[in-house]
């Protein structure tokens, strides 16, 4: 009887209070009814027989409906791992350095290839010059530079050669004669083994002419002399007034210029006669030695004397004429 009353109380409570867990209540009800049926096989009047299939269906539905659901947690900010920090702080600078070095190496290789290409072009150009006659260059004032390798014998007389033709020849010409031409010639040619012939005169209207002769082994040296001479004269031709000095000119230069052997000399080119007089006047008034000798020509001034005197005179003349040398 106690079991019967317990079942009735549980059913009454289930109607009044929401079920906390339908699955648990169903289990309790089913177990109580099963125990009642075992104790009272004939059944109890006034009670309906439980529908076990429906209870099982409700149990399955309750089990599905009461699956615990986890509340969504706010995503926490992801912190970098130790490996990521190491890559960022240690490896990244190394990678940047490697990339920079790689770019530098590529630039160096590119520059080296360009230099190699230019050198090859220069060698090719020099080889062509060594195998054929032609002009090395010409300056704005008309001074020109020529190279003649293996000149045909029939043409030798046109260059003033009446005998054996030199294997290689170089020629420099200008429409007028200036002292600087002799000083550059003296500096570049006197230190070589090249044979040479010079025509120079202080008389107006005279043409400057130099011929260099050499063997086939002298071809590179002759080419170098001609190019250096061209570059040097090109720089001088861009100035209105130029200053030159030679403390130990060769005997050929002193003879052509008409000065004493052993004398040093200073030359200022681009001056008129009146400007040369004004320059000397200022120099003498600034303590220039009166023992110095000078010669005033139409386009230049020559001052000669002892090497120490010329060195001092050059300093004074250069400082006074500096505004005109730019």
Order of alpha helices (4+ residues) and beta strands (2+ residues): alpha-alpha-alpha-alpha-alpha-beta-beta-beta-alpha-beta-beta-alpha-beta-alpha-beta-alpha-beta-beta-alpha
